[in-house]
Amino acid sequence: METNNQIEHVHVLIIGSGPAGYTAAIYAARANLKPVLYQGIQPGGQLTITTEVENYPGYPEGIQGPEMMVDFEKQATRMGADIRYGMATSVDFSKQPYTVTIDEEKVLTADAIIIATGASAKWLNLPSEQRLNGSGVSACAVCDGFFFRGKEVAIVGAGDTAAEEALYLSKLTSNVHMLVRRHEMRASKIMQDRVLKTSNIIVYWNSETDEILGENKVEAVRIKNNQTGEKQEIPVSAFFVAIGHQPNSGIFSGQLEMDDQGYIKTEPGSSRTSIEGVFACGDVQDKIYRQAVTAAGSGCMAALDAERYLSAKGHH
């Protein structure tokens, strides 16, 4: 184990390894910035828990999410990025060079930092949900709805995202069973109206998910009315969770400007954060699009922004 007196200095440090982090590494390595990337708790990010990715350009046959992330990693390595296992556990952006601690023991300093720590879907925390994740349980209707064309599906959530995803699913599937915990939705009025006017979206008010049923794939959902306590089973082939995402930004709290949900604020049209030399890309700063292709694009922006920053500072 390395002791703290052996502080390693790196030129560009990238924290996180989804499409944003790996793309930043590819660009930074090609610009000869010798980036070091730490993969974090989930190497490859959220794409490693999706199965088939069909909407990323350049893969006409589609590709498995985990396989795609292996390709991104190989490309970054081939370009000369130094990719390492480990998770950033604390940071100090109060003075330059900035300090980042990995796995609570290894300390690095860096001239520029690119944050690509992503976001995590919020789950209901049912054992059946985790067991059937990827076998009909999904937190991304836009990614996975296509596989359930013409089938019955359920979605849980009551915000704008849930409403949008229910509408998206209604165009593909025979019926969308939408589970809303309270007697009303949080979604904007216009989104609620659209949902309620869509004939194949069936809304269940005051309803909670009791259990997702099925051995190896989703076969039904058992719901409970939280006023009457009455339970019912709805046969479905897929169960979509749309109760929001949480940006993985906890360790930067108090150091960088964030919005009220914890997304890191970046200057519009750039990846610059409230601290110079610290850049953010991907889902940790994007709550609107949250797609692999937009994350990759913002990773490119972060690497270019970092390169410009470093050359203006005279770091070559």
Helices and strands as residue ranges (DSSP letters): E 8-15, H 19-30, E 35-38, G 45-49, E 52-53, E 63-64, H 65-78, E 82-84, E 88-92, E 98-102, E 106-115, E 119-121, H 127-131, E 137-138, H 141-144, G 145-148, E 152-156, H 160-170, E 175-179, H 189-197, E 201-204, E 207-213, E 220-225, E 231-235, E 238-241, E 245-247, G 250-252, E 278-280, G 282-284, H 292-313
